């Protein structure tokens, strides 16, 4: 395998993609290049050697995603870079040179598109702080004692699925009208036969193609602005981690089609309104014209620890949308809600005494 390295042509410093300027920049001499114009001037022919003594293990509660480890040799300092089989963009731990294993993103692994990072690591830290401060039921000492163990800017592999959902259904519906006169109460029930037939086209429905990324966490980061998706160029990877897909499109297609199926049924059913009751006699929704593309999406992953527990957060590297799990403090919940419950109980008791 060959390593694609990002050295500054002017000073030899390690260049990185700058999310603010959308250019490759050298942090040492401030040289900048458009991604499409930059050509790596220092590459190495380092082949990944199997590191039999290293195996990644899944965290407790996660699916088994163990991967063999490989060792690459940095072309700048000859230091050894340890990486999983799917990791294709990384940083040398000795000289901080940014390198890409070209074979991870060429041939059948070449992405069709990439959404470049627009948010920085500093943005992710500030978003994390704001997220924590907005949660009232955290342990009081959580924010002070908690520390950010790791912040990773990662290009996550996604499959983008296109398909047409073909819908046909028939329903029994009723409208109920009631009225009264001096002698009687009347109820009139009208029955209707409703039919809906049509199709709905879905484009670029994303499903992550990484075994290491929880699907629900990645879906919670949506939406990504796909209008800013550009043709893939390895220059966008400089300074960020990037994984090639290790879940094939065929394996992810079912999840995408399920999302389309649910949306299509909801959309067609929403065209029926104004009825008292609605009962489906038959309803079918089948896909056709399926296709897929491969893309890399920008995500910041933050791992934090507190009181022996590990907490995972993620931020959309384009929009800044932030999601994650946090500990719950029973004492703070009691502190917030017992006084409120006491006031409500006192008011209720006072009203009871007034009108009893």
C-alpha positions, 0 to 999 in steps of 0.5 A: 500500500502507498501512503498519501502525505500532506506536506507543505511545499513551502516549509514541509509542515503538516498541512490540514484542511481548514473547515472555515476557509474550505482550503488546505492550510499549513499552520506553520507558514500559513500557505493555503491551497484550493483542494482541487489544486493541491498535489501531494509532494511527498508520498511513501510506499509503506505497506501495511504490515499485520500487527498480530499482537493488537486487536480492537475490542468493542466497548461493553454493550456494543456489537462485536466490531473487533478488527485486525490492526496494521502498522504503516511507516511514516514517509517523513520520520519513519515512525510506525503508525498503528491503525485498524483495517478500515481506518484510511486517514490518520496522523503520525503520532511522532511527527504529526504528519497527516497521511492517507492510505490511498488504497482505502479510497481508490478502486471499489472504495472510492467515494462518489461524494464527500461533505467537507467539515464546516465546524472545527474541533473548537466548535465541538468543544463549545457545543459540548459545553453548551449541551452539558449546561442546558441539562438540569438533572446532571450531577452537580459535579459532573461538568467540573469533574468530567473531562473530554478524553478524546475528540475525533473529527471523522469522515464516516462512510455512508451509503446513499440510497435512491428508490421509488416507493409504489403505493396502493391502498383502499380504506373504509372511512366514515363521517359521523354527524349528530344533532338534536331537537326537542324530542330526539338526539340524532346520529348520521353515519356516512360510509366512504370507499377511499382509494389511493394509488401513486408513487414517491421518489426518494433520493440519497437516503443515508445509512452509515456503512461503518460497523463501529458507528451506532446506526441510531446515533448517526441517524440522530445527527441528520439532516446533512445539507446534501446540496454542499456535497462535492465530488470526492477528493483526498485533500478534504481528509487532511487532518481528519480521520476517515474510515472506508466502509466495512458494511456493504450497500446490500447489507444497509439497503434494508434499513434505507428501504424501511425508512422510505417505506414508513415515510411513503405510507405516512405521506399517502395517509396524510392525504386523507383527512376529514373523516371520523374513522379510517380503516385499511382494507388493503395497503401495499408499498413496494420499492423499485428502481433502487440504486446507491452511491458512496459518500463520506460525512463529517462527524465529531466523536467525543468520549468523556468519562466521569465517576467510572462511566463512559459517555459518547457524544457526536456532533454533525461536522457540517451543521453543529447539531449535537447529541449524546448521553448523560448521567442522571442525578436523582438528588438534583431531580428531587431538588428541582421537582419536590419544591414544585410539587409542594407548591402545587400540592399547597395550592390544591389543598387551599382550593379544596379548603375554599370550596369544600 
